[in-house]
Each structure stands twice: as structure tokens, then as C-alpha cells.
Amino acid sequence: MQAELAGLVWRASERTDQAFPLLPELTQFFPGQGLRRGTTLAITPGPGALSLLLATLAAASQAGSWCAVAGLPQLGIMAAKELGVVLDRLVLVPYPGAEWTAVTSILLDGFDLVAIAPAGRVAPSVRAQLAARVRQRNGSLIVLSAHGWEGAELTLTTENPVWYGPNHGRGRLRCREITINAKGRGSAGRPRSGTIALPSTCPNGEHTCGKPNRASEPRHLYAVGG
């Protein structure tokens, strides 16, 4: 069985392309318009952050890369599909447990892109260990953490979510616009900001979410207290 799988799955370190592809709406936030191999991307938890994480995996999975997500039991399979992730190339580890560092290292050995959500602060020595593994395996690590991730090439934050879908009280939520802010180091040092819709097209494919036809313009929904 292992021999059969070896013939079907590319090891991350065997790929020669320099970056993983991204959905067109995300390229504006990344230097070189792709997610560079051997690097770490940090995403700060916030409105739309999980959707952004999944969208970052989408184009790579469509191009044949294998993706793994650990420590996010709330991740929805249908949401991943609507955002463009190829489910046949997605592996979930909802509860990696106390040995999440070892789990992450194992995932980096066999998957192109690995997304993790550490429960708390991570020691500098652990971050350095994982960064070295990412470079060695020529993959990419995506970290969703409220405590930041020193050493990440790029950090993305989200804000100002606006939902689209219901029209005059009818219909369902289809997508939302979010503003993304990007800052990093090296070639990613120039701050970038922009507003995108996730998913970029409604599930029925009728129009691009966030840019609806005026005749059927959906109302905006905002979170309220009370």
C-alpha cells in the first residue's frame, strides 16, 4: 500500500516550482503573487480569518497539492468546498493534542501546505524548529494564532466583514466581503490592503458576490449586540 501511495502523492520536497498558486483575488497581498515555498504565513484570528485560511489553500489544491489542517475542529467541509478547496486533497486533524508540534512536523513531511492553530503562545525554539522543517521540506506552513508568529514572512489580518445574500428578507447568506491587511518582512515588507469577497462567486454562479446586479442587490447584514 505504501508503495502505491508513493506513486500517487508528490512529496513537497520533490516539487521544483517556487511558489504555490493562489486564487486571483488573493495574489495582490503576496509578493510574487504566490505563496512561496519554504515560508510561513501567519493569519490573525478575526472576522473571516478561517475563510481566508481555506481560500489560501484552494488554488494549490486545485493544482494538485496536498493540504492538511490541524487544530481547527470548527472547520466546515462544505465551507472549504465552496471556497474552492479540493476535498480529495484535504486532510483534517481536528484534535492534534498535547503533541501538536510532533503532529505538525509529521504533516510537513508529507503535505505541501500545512495549516495549524496553536492553542496558546509558542516558544521561540518550537517556531524555529518548525521553520527549519518547512524550509527542508519545501512546503509552506500557515499559522492561525492570536499571539502572532515571529519569523513569518507575511502576516494577514481581516476586518470590516459585510455579508451578502438575503434580498428583502428572503434567501440565504452567500458570501461576505472582508478587508485584508498584509504586512511582512523582506520582499513582503510593503504593507498592502484591499477588500475581497469570499467566495468570489455565489454558489449558483449568477454573479460575483459583493458586486451584485442592481436589480437584485442584496442587503448588507451587520452584527449587532443585545
N, C-alpha and C positions, 0 to 999 in steps of 0.2 A: 504494500500500500504506500509506504514512504517513497519508494522509487517512482510509483505512478504519480504521486503528488509533485515530486521534484520536477517531473516533466511538464507539469501544468502551471506551476507557480514560478514567476521570476523572483529571485532573491533581490532585495533592494540594492545590495552592493554590486549586482551584476548589470544594473542599468547604467547607460552611458549618457543619457540626457542630463542637462544641468539643472533643470527645474521641473516641478510638477505643474501641469496646466491648471488654470483657474477659469471659473465662469467669467464671461466678458465683463459683467458688471463689477467684478472684484479686482480686475487687473490694475485699476487706477491706484490702488492702495499699496501695491507691491512693486519694488524696484525690479526692473526687468520684466514686469507683468507676469510673473510666475512665482511659485513658492520654491525657493532654492533648496536643493538637496543639501543635507548635512547641516541644516539650520533648525532653530527652534522659533516657533511663533507663539506669542502669548496673547490670550484673549481675556479681557477683564469681564467678569460676570456683570450682566446688566440686561436691560430690555433688548431682546433679540439676539443675545450673545450665543445661545445654543443654536439658533437658526444660522447664524454666521459661521459657527464651527462646522455644521453639517454642509453648508454651501461651499466651504473651503475644501471639503473632501470630494464634492460632486464631480467636477471635471476630471480629476485624477482617476476616480473610479471608472468613469466612462471611458477613459483612455487605457484602462487595463490594470491600474494599480490596485493593490490590496490595502484596505484600511481597517484599523482596529480602534475601538473606543473603550476606555476603561474608566470606571468610577462614576458613570452617569446613568444610574438606573432609571431616571426620569426621561431618558431619550426615547422619542417615539419613532417607531419604524415607519409609519405612514408619513410622518413629517419628513423623515430622511428621504423617502421616495419622492415626495412632492418637491423637495428641494434639489432633486437630480442625482442623489446618490444611488449607485447600482447596488442593490441589496445583496446580490450574489457575491459581491466583493467586499462586504462589510461584516466584521466580527465584533460582537459586543461582549464585554466582560463587566457586567453591572457592579459587582462587588469584588474588587481585587483583594480586599482585606488588608491586614497589617503589613503584608509583604508586597505592597503595591510597587515598590521600587524594583524588586526582582521580577514581578509580573511585567512591568513596563520594559525592562531590559530584554526579556524573552520575546515580547511582542516586536520590539525593534529589530530583533534578529530575523524575523520572518515576514514583516509587513513594511510596505513603503511609507505609509503615513500612520502615525500613532497619536491619538488624542487622549489626554488624561485630565482628571480633575482632582488634584490632591486635596485632602480634607483640611489641611492646615498649612502652616509655614513649612518650607522645605529647606533643610540645611544646605549651605553652600557646597559642601563636599558631595552631596547627592546630586545637586544640579550639575556640578562639574562632571560627575560620573556619567550621567545621562547624556550630557552634551557630547562627551567623548564617544559614547556608543552611537549616537546619531551620526556623527562625522564618520566613524568607522564603517557603519552600515550603509551610508549614503542615502539615508531616508530623511524623514522630517518629523519633528515632534511638535505637537500642538498642545499647549497647556492652558486650561481654563482655571484661573486662580485669582481670588480677590487680593492675594498678597503679592501679586506681580511675579516676575521670573527674571531675575538679574541674569544677563547674558543672552537674552532673547534678541534675535536680530530685529524683530519687529513686534510691536505691541498694538493691538487693536482694541478700541473701546466703542461702545454703542450708546446712543441716546435718542431722544425725541421720537419714540415709536408712534406711528399712525396706522391704524387698521383700516382695511378696505373690505367691502363685501356687501353687507345688508343695504338695500335700497328702499327707503321709506318703510323700514321695519320688517322687510322681508329678505330672505336669502340667508347666506352663511358667510362667516369670515373667510376670506380667500387668501389674503396676503397682507403684509404690512410694510410700510416704508420705515427705514431706520437711517439715522445719520451715523456714519462710521468715521472715527478719527484714528489716524495711523501715525505712529512715531517710532523711531528706531535708532540704529547706530550704523556707522559705515555708509554704505550706499543707500540705506533706508533712513538716513538722518534727516532728510527734509520732511517736515510734517505735512500730512495730507488729510483732507476731509471731504466727504461727499455723502449724498443721500441716495440710497438704492432701495429697490423693492425686493423682498424675499417672500415667496419665489417671484422671479421676474415676470412670469406669465401665470395667469389664472389657470387652475386645473382644467377648465373647459377649453382653454386656448383661445377664448374670444378676444381678449385684449391684454395689453400689458398692464399689470397691476400698478396702481399709482398714477397711471395715465389713461383713465377710462374714457370711453366715448361720452361726450357731453349729454347725450340723450339718456344715458343710463348711469349718470355719475353717482357713485355710492357715497353714502355719508361717512364722515370720519367718526371713529369711536375713540374716546379718551378715558383712561382710568380715573375713577373718582373715589373719594373716600366716603366713609359713613356706612 
